[in-house]
Amino acid sequence: MDRAAAEGRRIRIQGTVQGVGFRPWVYRAAEASGVAGRVLNDSLGVTIEAFGESGALDSFEQALHISPPPAAEIAHYHSITIPPEPVESFVIIDSRRSVERRVSIPPDLATCDACVGEIFDPANRRSRYPFTNCTNCGPRFTIATDAPYDRENTTMAPFVMCERCRREYESVADRRFHAQPIACPDCGPRLLFCGPDGQVLETGAVRLEPDTTSATEGFSRTSDAVALAAQALCEGWIVALKGIGGFHLACDATSSYAVERLRRLKHRDEKPLAVMVPSLTAAADLAILFDVERKLLTSAERPIVLVEKKEPGPLSDLVAPRNRQIGLMLPYSPLHHLLLRDVGRPLVMTSGNLSEEPIAVTNAEAIRRLHGIADFFLIHNREIETRCDDSVVSVIAGQGTVLRRSRGYVPRAISVASTFPRPVLACGALLKNTFCIGSKDQAWLGPHIGDLENLDTFDSYTHSIAAFERFLQVDPVIVAHDLHPDYLSTRYALSRPHAVRVGVQHHHAHVVSGMAEHHLDGPVIGVAYDGTGFGTDGTSWGGEVMVATAASFERLATFRPLILAGGDRAIREPWRISVALALDAYEGHVPEHVFSIMKGVPSSELSTMVALVNGRVQTSLARGVGRYFDAFSAFFLDRRRASFEGQLALEWNQVADRRVRTTYPFDIHESASPWEIDLRPAFRAAAQDRLHGVPVGVIAAAFHNTLVDATASAVRRIAQRVGRLPVVASGGCFQNARLAEGLSAALFDFDVRLHEHVPAGDGGIALGQAVIARARCERNGSGS
């Protein structure tokens, strides 16, 4: 063929196309199609310049749309004709930078089956090597320091490849062709097993200061350190191990002694702990798994999956007290695989931090902050550039639904229906914080940060924002924030220089995050249920039904407010809200036999609380549906304190009898503006049921059913006024599968949209903030 007379095409592909074996796949497709040319990474994605006869080029382009690498995701594909060139072969060339950038760094990928086979093959040169990876798996985002995703832009840069690794890296036919974290025992990262003060405990090793990455002296060339860690875990000790996105704290999940000690030292009273098991078979021994749970557990993202426990089982009851669910995950790094094989039992695998702090990522930080919790440290000398906690998913309405979007999902972009003409930074909320950067037709949610309530977490937050701005090379000119003036995220937004600042109402942002996920422009009927959010009137909202577009909303219904005696203290001690609801339901005079249901509250404290509520002493009002969950659950479960957010709501859901379909009465007062949904009749009916011996599980189920019924009734009445619009349900309460699935069923004749890829809770709110800020600035023509 006369190459000089051939046709040429330039193909630009954007999405998750770097670090996933995309260029070798393109190379093989070109070879099979008989075209010449080149493929390279740039800061936007992948660019292909192909030359050949028209038919060959058509065949090549067709092949590019069929069976891309498993971890690749093509978001945009564009092909144009270019002048032909006299080239004879197809080559992969070095990456180049472009002026415009998009993050095409893939998320961290779970170890593939081929690499797992190698680490357990005694004859393989990577036998028991805990940093084995290939083009299809391994760390990506958490080790990237810049884009494009090449080795020199990762924390693997200090490790010089040996000759054998170099040959694999440069061979197109090899599974490790251009695998940026490629390593082996001769040239890659190594492990060290340390005591609580960082002293080396491995025989023959020399002391090495934490965080040294320029050399491997003193680090184990084999996984002897793994064997020592496994022995310690089997003996009941707590081990802090350096994972992909941060440190984990691990202990024997079958030992109540070990789990209780970890809880006490970590200051994590009752919040469920995640458990890692070696295989899907081991997971099925502990939990009831359907196809969707199996698929999620074995996915490349390897999230923590909330599944129903089998009872009885080998796990300590302290792993998830009073909870019929357990958060399970499978190993996603070679280190995990080796450790789980050596231990031979389920392990608690929880974030390496004290409660409310960010996870530790450096060796020195871990030894400093986790000293006093961990008995031993399993560390290595590959740095983690960006914190990325484990993701959490649950099955809701038959779909895997992301509750916490972090490792495995970040930094995968979310496409949006309306583009961002100017870059937008959305700063998120206070709790379960994530941020979002919107640019062109994509939005990037950052990794899960946590609750912005201390300096260390805030530092992690600002570091992550800076990293994303560097990856994207954007300087956001519009900054969106929550209306609450005291949130650290709001204060950060207001501190940003040279930016247009847009305050966004919390529940409007919830609804628009759901709209953005489903590419809905609006208007929609939005249902936003959570614990609390700052309203436009300065009060606490959280049970809102609205008609919303991206730019505006009209609040048409809300819940009757509850009195919080002591403000936020009432959230930690929800029995206070129970007393307030009872007093409201009985118009200030609760029959003594009704209060007798709360056996755990001494009469003196009860009398004091009645006086505080009736006298409106140190009280505030809250309309959050989450507060109604607190009030009902604390009253009928006779619980006084919540040790973590949403604890009693979770328990209330757990005890609900799945067979019960009955409901309690409620009112919707349409004379109020906005309408007021009134659950006082439901509380009175539930109290009478309990006094007549009705089981708490029946009452809990009836409460859920009543909430669904009241919401569906409000939506149907609103639809009579505004038309049968799509319904978007968002907010933390819709992480409750019974509520979400119940509302979908009750509104079977509506187009009901639930979250799937973006968290319904505050972890997804930044996406809504970004879209709202863009829409409002466009509407106003300037930026306020």
C-alpha positions in Angstrom: 0.0 0.0 0.0 1.3 3.5 -0.8 1.3 5.1 2.6 1.9 8.6 1.1 -1.5 8.3 -0.7 -3.4 6.9 2.3 -6.1 8.7 4.3 -5.4 10.1 7.8 -7.6 10.5 10.8 -7.1 12.2 14.2 -9.1 10.6 17.0 -9.4 12.1 20.4 -10.8 10.0 23.2 -11.5 11.3 26.7 -12.6 9.6 29.8 -10.8 7.0 32.0 -8.3 6.1 29.4 -4.9 6.5 31.1 -3.3 3.8 33.2 -5.8 1.1 32.2 -4.0 -0.5 29.3 -5.8 1.7 26.7 -2.8 2.5 24.4 -1.7 -1.1 24.1 -5.3 -2.0 23.3 -5.3 0.7 20.6 -2.0 -0.6 19.3 -3.3 -4.1 18.9 -6.5 -2.9 17.2 -4.3 -0.9 14.8 -2.2 -3.9 14.0 -5.2 -6.1 13.4 -6.8 -3.5 11.2 -3.7 -2.9 9.1 -3.3 0.9 9.9 -0.2 2.8 10.7 0.3 5.9 12.9 0.7 6.6 16.6 -1.2 6.9 19.9 -0.2 9.0 22.9 -1.5 10.2 26.2 -1.9 13.9 26.7 -3.5 16.0 29.4 -7.0 15.7 27.8 -7.0 11.9 27.4 -5.7 9.9 24.4 -4.9 11.1 20.9 -4.6 8.7 18.0 -3.3 9.7 14.5 -4.0 6.8 12.2 -3.2 6.4 8.5 -4.3 3.8 6.0 -6.9 3.0 3.4 -10.4 4.2 4.1 -11.8 0.7 4.7 -9.0 -0.2 7.1 -9.5 3.1 9.0 -13.3 2.3 9.2 -12.5 -1.1 10.6 -10.0 0.4 13.1 -12.6 2.9 14.4 -15.2 0.2 14.7 -12.8 -1.9 16.8 -12.2 1.1 19.1 -15.9 0.9 20.2 -15.8 -2.8 21.0 -14.5 -4.3 24.2 -12.2 -1.6 25.6 -10.0 -2.6 28.6 -12.1 -3.5 31.7 -11.3 -0.4 33.7 -11.5 2.0 30.8 -14.4 4.4 30.3 -14.9 6.3 27.1 -16.7 9.6 27.8 -16.1 11.4 24.5 -15.0 10.3 21.1 -14.2 12.6 18.2 -12.7 11.8 14.8 -11.6 14.2 12.1 -9.8 13.8 8.7 -6.1 15.0 8.6 -3.6 15.0 5.8 -1.9 11.6 5.1 1.7 10.9 6.2 4.2 8.4 4.9 4.4 6.1 7.9 5.0 2.4 7.9 4.1 1.2 11.4 1.9 2.0 14.4 3.7 3.1 17.5 3.1 4.3 21.1 4.8 7.5 21.8 5.6 9.4 25.0 2.9 11.6 26.6 2.7 15.3 25.9 0.9 18.1 27.7 -1.8 20.3 26.3 -3.0 23.7 27.4 -6.5 22.4 28.3 -6.5 19.5 30.8 -8.9 17.0 32.0 -8.3 14.4 34.7 -8.0 11.1 32.9 -6.2 9.4 35.8 -8.1 6.2 36.5 -9.3 5.3 40.0 -7.3 2.7 42.0 -8.0 -0.7 40.6 -8.4 -4.0 42.6 -5.7 -6.6 42.0 -6.6 -8.7 38.9 -6.8 -12.5 39.0 -3.6 -12.8 37.0 -1.6 -10.9 39.5 -3.2 -12.7 42.4 -2.1 -16.0 40.7 1.5 -14.7 40.5 1.8 -13.8 44.2 0.6 -17.3 45.2 2.8 -19.1 42.7 6.0 -20.2 44.4 7.8 -20.4 41.1 7.0 -16.8 40.0 9.5 -14.1 40.6 6.8 -12.0 42.2 5.8 -14.8 44.6 4.4 -13.2 47.8 5.4 -9.7 46.5 2.9 -7.3 48.0 3.3 -4.6 45.4 2.5 -6.7 42.3 0.4 -5.0 39.6 -0.1 -4.8 35.9 -1.8 -2.6 33.3 -5.2 -3.9 34.5 -4.8 -3.3 38.2 -3.0 -1.5 41.0 -2.8 1.9 42.6 -3.5 4.9 40.2 -5.2 8.0 41.6 -3.7 7.8 45.1 -0.1 7.7 43.8 -0.6 10.4 41.1 1.2 13.7 41.6 0.2 15.3 38.3 -1.4 14.6 34.9 -0.9 13.0 32.5 -0.7 9.7 34.3 3.0 8.6 33.7 5.4 7.1 36.1 7.4 10.4 36.6 4.1 11.9 37.8 3.5 9.3 40.5 5.1 8.4 43.8 6.7 5.4 42.0 9.2 7.9 40.4 11.9 7.2 43.0 12.0 3.5 42.2 14.2 2.8 39.2 13.0 -0.2 37.2 15.3 -3.2 37.0 16.1 -4.7 33.6 13.4 -7.4 33.7 10.7 -4.9 34.7 11.9 -2.5 32.0 11.5 -5.2 29.4 7.9 -5.9 30.5 7.1 -2.2 30.6 8.3 -1.6 27.1 6.9 -4.8 25.5 3.6 -4.2 23.8 2.7 -7.9 24.0 3.3 -7.9 27.8 0.5 -7.6 30.4 2.6 -4.9 32.1 3.2 -2.7 29.0 3.2 0.8 30.3 2.0 -0.2 33.8 3.2 2.9 35.6 3.4 1.3 39.1 5.3 -1.8 37.8 7.6 -3.2 40.4 9.2 -6.4 41.6 11.2 -7.5 44.7 14.4 -6.3 43.1 13.4 -2.7 42.3 10.1 -1.9 43.9 8.7 -0.8 47.2 9.3 -3.0 50.3 7.6 -3.7 53.6 8.7 -3.1 57.2 7.1 -4.6 60.3 7.4 -2.3 63.3 6.5 -2.0 67.0 4.3 0.7 68.4 7.1 3.3 68.5 8.3 2.5 65.0 11.1 0.2 66.0 11.9 -2.5 63.5 10.9 -6.0 64.6 11.9 -7.9 61.5 15.0 -10.1 61.9 18.0 -8.8 60.1 16.5 -5.5 59.1 18.1 -2.2 60.0 16.3 0.9 61.4 14.9 3.1 58.7 13.3 6.5 59.5 9.7 6.6 58.4 8.8 8.1 55.0 12.1 7.4 53.4 11.3 6.7 49.7 14.6 7.3 48.0 16.0 3.9 49.0 14.9 0.5 50.0 17.6 -0.3 52.6 16.1 -1.9 55.6 12.8 -2.8 54.0 11.9 -6.5 53.5 12.6 -7.9 50.1 10.0 -10.6 50.8 6.7 -10.7 52.6 8.1 -12.0 55.9 6.7 -8.8 57.3 3.2 -10.0 56.2 3.7 -13.3 58.1 4.7 -11.5 61.2 1.6 -9.2 61.0 -0.6 -12.2 60.4 0.8 -13.9 63.5 0.2 -10.8 65.6 -3.4 -10.6 64.3 -4.1 -14.2 65.1 -2.8 -13.6 68.7 -5.4 -10.8 69.2 -3.2 -7.8 68.6 -4.1 -4.6 66.6 -2.1 -3.9 63.4 -2.0 -0.7 61.5 -1.2 -1.4 57.9 -0.5 1.0 55.0 -3.0 0.4 52.3 -3.8 2.1 48.9 -5.4 5.3 50.1 -4.4 5.4 53.7 -3.8 3.3 56.8 -6.2 0.6 58.1 -6.5 -0.6 61.6 -7.0 -4.4 61.6 -7.9 -7.0 64.2 -9.4 -10.4 64.4 -13.2 -9.9 63.6 -14.1 -13.2 65.4 -12.5 -12.0 68.7 -14.7 -9.9 71.0 -11.6 -9.1 73.0 -9.8 -7.7 70.0 -12.8 -5.8 68.7 -13.7 -4.3 72.0 -10.2 -3.1 72.6 -10.0 -1.6 69.1 -13.3 0.3 69.7 -12.1 1.6 73.1 -8.7 2.8 71.9 -10.1 4.2 68.6 -12.9 6.0 70.5 -15.5 4.3 68.2 -18.3 3.2 70.6 -20.9 1.5 68.5 -20.6 2.5 64.8 -20.3 -0.6 62.7 -16.9 -1.8 61.6 -16.0 -3.0 58.1 -14.8 -6.6 57.7 -12.5 -7.9 55.0 -12.7 -11.6 54.0 -10.4 -13.4 51.5 -13.0 -14.5 48.9 -16.6 -14.4 47.8 -17.0 -17.9 49.3 -15.9 -16.6 52.7 -18.3 -13.6 52.3 -21.2 -16.0 51.5 -20.4 -17.9 54.8 -21.1 -14.7 56.7 -23.9 -13.0 54.8 -26.9 -13.5 52.5 -25.7 -12.6 49.0 -27.7 -12.1 45.9 -26.3 -11.6 42.4 -26.1 -7.8 42.8 -24.1 -8.0 46.0 -21.8 -10.6 44.5 -21.2 -8.3 41.5 -20.4 -5.3 43.8 -18.1 -7.3 46.0 -16.0 -8.5 43.1 -16.1 -5.3 41.1 -12.9 -3.4 40.2 -13.9 -0.7 42.7 -13.9 -3.2 45.6 -16.2 -1.1 47.9 -17.5 -2.0 51.3 -20.9 -3.6 50.6 -23.6 -3.5 53.2 -25.2 -7.0 53.3 -27.4 -8.9 55.6 -25.7 -11.1 58.2 -26.3 -14.8 58.6 -27.2 -15.6 62.2 -25.6 -17.2 64.0 -22.1 -16.5 62.6 -18.5 -16.4 63.6 -18.1 -12.7 63.8 -18.1 -10.9 67.1 -21.4 -9.2 68.0 -19.3 -6.1 68.7 -18.5 -5.7 65.0 -21.9 -4.3 64.3 -24.0 -4.1 67.5 -27.8 -4.3 67.2 -27.4 -4.4 63.4 -28.5 -7.2 61.1 -26.3 -5.8 58.4 -22.5 -6.0 58.0 -20.1 -4.1 55.8 -18.1 -6.6 53.9 -15.2 -6.1 51.4 -12.8 -8.3 49.5 -9.0 -7.8 49.3 -8.1 -5.2 46.7 -4.3 -5.1 47.0 -1.7 -7.9 47.0 -0.9 -7.0 50.6 -4.5 -7.7 51.6 -4.6 -11.0 49.7 -1.4 -12.2 51.4 -2.5 -11.1 54.8 -6.0 -12.7 54.6 -4.5 -15.9 53.3 -2.0 -16.1 56.2 -4.5 -15.1 58.9 -7.2 -17.5 57.7 -10.1 -15.6 59.3 -12.2 -12.4 58.8 -10.5 -9.2 59.8 -11.9 -5.9 60.9 -10.5 -3.4 58.4 -11.4 0.1 59.5 -9.9 3.4 58.7 -6.6 4.2 60.4 -7.6 7.2 62.6 -9.1 8.3 65.8 -12.8 8.9 65.3 -13.6 12.1 63.4 -10.0 12.5 62.2 -8.8 11.9 58.6 -7.1 8.6 57.9 -3.3 8.6 58.3 -1.3 8.3 55.0 2.4 8.7 55.8 4.4 6.4 58.0 5.5 9.1 60.4 1.9 10.4 60.7 0.6 6.9 61.4 3.2 6.2 64.0 2.5 9.5 65.7 -1.3 9.5 65.5 -2.0 5.8 65.9 0.5 5.2 68.7 -1.6 4.0 71.6 -4.1 2.2 69.3 -2.0 -0.1 67.2 0.3 -2.6 68.7 2.2 -3.1 65.5 2.7 -1.3 62.2 3.0 -2.8 58.7 4.4 0.0 56.6 6.1 0.4 53.2 8.1 3.0 51.4 5.7 3.8 48.5 4.1 7.2 49.3 0.4 7.9 49.2 -0.1 11.2 47.5 -3.9 11.6 48.1 -6.0 10.3 50.9 -8.8 8.1 49.7 -10.9 6.2 52.2 -12.8 3.0 51.2 -16.1 3.5 49.4 -19.4 2.2 50.7 -22.3 0.9 48.7 -25.7 -0.6 49.4 -28.4 -2.3 47.4 -31.5 -0.1 47.0 -34.3 -0.8 44.6 -32.2 -3.6 43.1 -29.3 -1.4 42.2 -25.9 -0.9 43.8 -26.1 2.6 45.3 -23.1 4.5 46.4 -23.3 5.8 50.0 -19.7 7.0 50.2 -17.9 7.7 47.0 -14.2 7.5 47.3 -11.5 4.8 46.5 -12.3 2.9 43.3 -14.7 5.6 42.0 -12.7 8.9 42.4 -11.6 10.6 40.2 -14.0 9.3 37.6 -15.8 12.3 36.1 -19.6 12.7 36.1 -21.0 14.0 32.8 -23.5 16.8 33.1 -26.3 17.9 30.7 -25.4 21.6 30.7 -21.8 22.7 30.4 -19.8 24.8 32.8 -18.7 27.9 30.7 -16.4 28.9 33.6 -14.8 26.5 36.2 -16.8 26.1 39.3 -15.7 24.9 42.8 -18.4 23.7 45.1 -17.2 23.4 48.7 -19.8 20.9 50.0 -21.3 20.6 53.4 -20.0 20.1 56.9 -20.7 16.4 57.4 -19.5 13.6 55.1 -17.8 16.3 53.1 -16.8 16.1 49.5 -16.1 19.0 47.1 -16.8 19.2 43.4 -15.1 20.9 40.5 -17.2 21.6 37.3 -15.5 22.4 34.0 -16.9 22.1 30.5 -19.3 19.2 30.4 -18.0 17.3 33.3 -18.0 17.4 37.1 -15.4 15.8 39.4 -16.4 14.9 42.9 -13.4 14.7 45.2 -12.8 11.8 47.6 -14.7 11.4 50.9 -13.2 13.9 53.4 -15.4 13.3 56.4 -16.8 15.7 58.9 -15.1 19.2 58.7 -15.0 19.6 62.5 -11.2 19.7 63.2 -8.1 21.2 61.8 -6.6 17.9 60.5 -9.7 17.1 58.4 -9.8 20.7 57.1 -6.1 20.4 56.1 -6.9 17.2 54.2 -9.9 19.0 52.5 -7.8 21.9 51.3 -5.0 19.6 50.1 -7.4 17.5 48.1 -8.9 20.6 46.5 -5.5 21.9 45.5 -4.6 18.5 44.0 -7.7 18.5 41.8 -7.1 22.0 40.7 -3.5 21.0 39.8 -4.7 17.9 37.9 -7.2 19.9 36.0 -5.1 23.1 35.8 -8.2 25.2 36.6 -8.6 28.2 38.8 -12.3 28.3 39.6 -13.9 31.7 39.1 -17.2 30.7 40.7 -17.2 29.2 44.2 -20.4 27.7 45.6 -21.1 27.1 49.3 -23.7 26.1 51.8 -25.8 28.9 53.4 -24.7 28.0 56.9 -22.3 30.7 57.9 -20.4 28.6 60.5 -19.5 25.6 58.3 -15.8 25.4 57.7 -16.6 24.7 54.0 -18.5 28.0 53.9 -15.6 29.9 55.5 -13.2 28.4 53.1 -15.4 29.5 50.2 -15.5 33.0 51.5 -11.8 33.1 51.9 -11.1 32.3 48.2 -9.8 35.4 46.5 -11.0 36.7 43.1 -14.0 34.5 42.9 -17.8 35.0 42.5 -19.3 33.4 45.6 -22.7 31.7 45.4 -24.6 30.6 48.5 -26.8 27.5 47.9 -29.6 26.3 50.0 -28.8 22.8 51.4 -31.9 20.9 50.3 -32.1 22.6 46.9 -28.5 21.3 46.4 -29.6 17.8 47.4 -32.4 17.7 44.8 -30.2 19.2 42.0 -27.5 16.6 42.7 -30.1 14.0 41.8 -31.2 16.0 38.8 -27.6 16.3 37.6 -26.9 12.5 38.0 -30.0 11.8 35.9 -29.4 14.6 33.4 -32.7 16.3 34.3 -32.9 20.1 33.6 -36.1 20.4 35.6 -38.6 21.4 36.7 -39.0 18.4 39.0 -40.8 17.7 42.2 -37.9 17.3 44.7 -38.1 15.4 48.0 -35.2 16.2 50.2 -35.2 14.4 53.6 -32.2 14.5 56.0 -31.4 15.6 59.5 -30.7 19.2 59.1 -29.8 22.0 56.7 -29.8 25.8 56.9 -33.0 27.2 55.5 -33.4 30.5 53.6 -35.3 31.8 56.7 -32.4 31.0 59.0 -34.1 28.0 60.6 -33.3 24.3 60.4 -34.9 22.5 57.4 -34.8 18.8 56.5 -38.2 17.6 55.4 -38.7 19.5 52.2 -40.9 18.9 49.1 -40.3 21.5 46.4 -40.6 22.2 42.7 -37.0 22.8 41.5 -34.9 23.7 38.6 -31.2 24.1 38.6 -31.5 27.9 39.2 -34.4 28.1 41.7 -36.8 26.3 43.8 -40.2 26.8 45.5 -40.7 25.1 48.8 -44.3 23.7 48.8 -44.4 21.3 51.8 -42.4 20.7 54.9 -42.8 18.9 58.2 -44.2 20.3 61.4 -41.2 21.5 63.4 -39.9 19.6 66.4 -38.4 21.3 69.4 -34.8 20.6 70.2 -34.1 21.2 73.9 -30.5 22.1 74.3 -29.9 22.5 70.5 -27.3 20.1 69.1 -27.3 18.2 72.5 -30.8 16.9 71.6 -29.3 15.2 68.5 -26.8 13.4 70.7 -29.5 12.7 73.3 -32.5 12.1 71.2 -34.8 11.2 74.1 -35.1 15.0 74.4 -36.7 15.1 71.0 -39.0 12.3 72.0 -40.3 14.3 75.0 -40.8 17.3 72.7 -42.8 15.3 70.2 -44.9 13.7 72.9 -45.7 17.1 74.4 -46.6 18.4 71.0 -48.8 15.4 70.1 -50.7 15.7 73.4 -50.8 19.6 73.4 -48.5 19.9 76.3 -50.1 17.4 78.6 -48.8 13.9 78.1 -50.7 11.1 80.0 -48.4 9.5 82.5 -48.9 6.1 81.1 -47.6 7.3 77.7 -44.3 8.5 79.2 -44.1 5.1 81.0 -43.0 3.7 77.7 -39.7 5.5 78.2 -38.6 3.3 81.1 -34.9 4.4 80.9 -35.5 8.0 81.7 -35.6 8.8 85.4 -38.8 10.8 86.4 -36.7 13.7 87.7 -35.0 14.2 84.3 -38.3 13.7 82.5 -39.9 16.5 84.6 -37.0 18.8 84.0 -37.2 18.2 80.2 -40.9 18.8 80.2 -40.4 22.1 81.9 -37.6 23.1 79.4 -39.7 22.2 76.4 -42.9 23.8 77.6 -41.0 26.9 78.7 -39.0 27.1 75.5 -35.8 27.3 77.5 -32.7 26.9 75.3 -34.6 25.4 72.5 -34.6 25.6 68.7 -36.9 24.3 66.0 -36.0 21.6 63.4 -38.1 20.2 60.5 -35.7 17.4 59.6 -37.2 14.0 58.8 -34.1 12.6 60.5 -35.2 14.2 63.7 -38.5 12.4 63.4 -36.6 9.1 63.1 -34.7 10.1 66.2 -37.8 11.0 68.2 -39.8 7.8 67.3 -36.8 5.5 67.7 -35.6 6.9 71.0 -39.1 6.8 72.4 -40.1 3.2 71.4 -36.6 1.7 71.6 -36.1 3.4 75.0 -32.7 4.7 74.0 -31.1 7.8 75.5 -28.0 8.5 73.5 -26.7 8.2 70.0 -22.9 7.5 69.7 -22.8 8.4 66.0 -25.0 10.3 63.5 -28.1 8.4 62.4 -27.5 5.5 64.8 -31.0 5.3 66.1 -32.5 5.8 62.7 -30.5 2.8 61.5 -31.6 0.7 64.4 -35.2 1.8 63.9 -35.0 0.6 60.3 -33.3 -2.6 61.4 -36.0 -3.7 63.8 -38.9 -2.9 61.4 -40.9 -6.0 60.6 -40.7 -6.4 56.8 -44.0 -8.2 56.6 -46.0 -5.2 58.1 -47.9 -3.0 55.6 -50.1 -1.1 58.0 -49.9 2.7 58.4 -50.7 5.3 61.0 -52.8 8.5 60.4 -51.2 11.8 59.5 -52.4 15.3 58.4 -51.3 17.6 55.7 -52.2 21.2 56.5 -52.6 22.9 53.2 -53.7 26.2 54.8 -50.1 26.7 55.9 -47.5 28.1 53.6 -45.6 25.9 52.9 -47.9 23.0 53.6 -47.2 21.2 56.8 -47.0 17.4 57.1 -48.1 16.5 60.6 -47.1 13.2 62.2 -48.6 13.9 65.6 -51.6 11.5 64.9 -49.1 8.8 64.0 -47.2 9.3 67.3 -50.5 9.0 69.3 -51.5 5.9 67.4 -48.1 4.3 67.9 -48.1 5.0 71.6 -51.5 3.4 72.0 -50.2 0.3 70.0 -47.2 0.0 72.3 -49.4 0.3 75.5 -51.5 -2.5 74.1 -48.5 -4.7 73.7 -47.9 -4.3 69.9 -44.2 -5.3 69.2 -41.7 -2.5 68.5 -40.9 -4.1 65.1 -44.5 -3.6 64.0 -44.5 0.0 65.2 -41.2 0.7 63.4 -42.6 -0.8 60.2 -45.8 1.2 60.4 -43.7 4.4 61.0 -41.8 3.8 57.8 -45.0 3.1 55.9 -46.6 6.2 57.2 -43.7 8.4 56.2 -43.9 6.9 52.7 -47.7 7.4 52.6 -47.5 11.0 53.8 -44.7 11.8 51.3 -46.6 10.2 48.4 -49.8 12.0 49.3 -47.9 15.4 49.4 -46.3 14.7 46.0 -49.6 13.8 44.4 -51.4 16.9 45.8 -48.5 19.1 44.5 -48.7 17.4 41.1 -52.3 18.4 40.9 -51.1 22.0 41.0 -47.8 21.9 39.0 -48.3 18.9 36.7 -47.0 15.3 36.8 -43.3 16.2 36.9 -40.4 13.7 37.5 -39.8 13.1 41.2 -36.3 13.3 42.5 -35.6 11.9 46.0 -32.4 12.9 47.8 -30.9 13.5 51.2 -29.5 11.1 53.8 -32.8 9.6 54.7 -33.0 8.1 51.2 -30.1 5.9 52.0 -32.7 4.0 54.0 -33.7 1.3 51.5 -37.2 0.8 53.0 -38.0 4.5 52.6 -36.6 4.8 49.1 -38.1 1.6 47.8 -41.4 2.4 49.5 -41.7 5.8 47.9 -40.9 4.5 44.5 -43.6 1.8 44.9 -46.2 4.3 46.2 -45.5 6.7 43.3 -45.5 3.8 40.7 -47.2 6.0 38.1 -44.6 8.8 38.4 -41.1 8.9 37.1 -39.2 8.6 40.4 -35.4 9.0 40.3 -33.2 7.7 43.2 -29.5 8.2 43.5 -27.2 5.4 42.2 -23.7 6.8 41.4 -23.8 10.0 43.5 -24.4 9.7 47.3 -27.9 10.8 48.4 -26.5 12.2 51.6 -24.2 15.1 52.1 -21.4 13.3 50.3 -23.1 14.2 47.0 -24.4 17.7 47.8 -21.4 19.4 46.2 -22.5 18.3 42.7 -25.8 20.0 43.2 -24.1 23.1 44.5 -21.9 23.3 41.4 -24.8 23.0 39.0 -26.9 25.5 40.9 -24.0 28.0 40.9 -23.5 27.6 37.2 -27.2 28.0 36.5 -27.7 31.1 38.7 -24.6 32.8 37.2 -25.9 32.2 33.7 -29.4 33.4 34.7 -28.0 36.6 36.3 -25.6 37.2 33.4 -22.7 38.0 35.7 -22.2 35.9 38.7 -24.1 36.4 41.8 
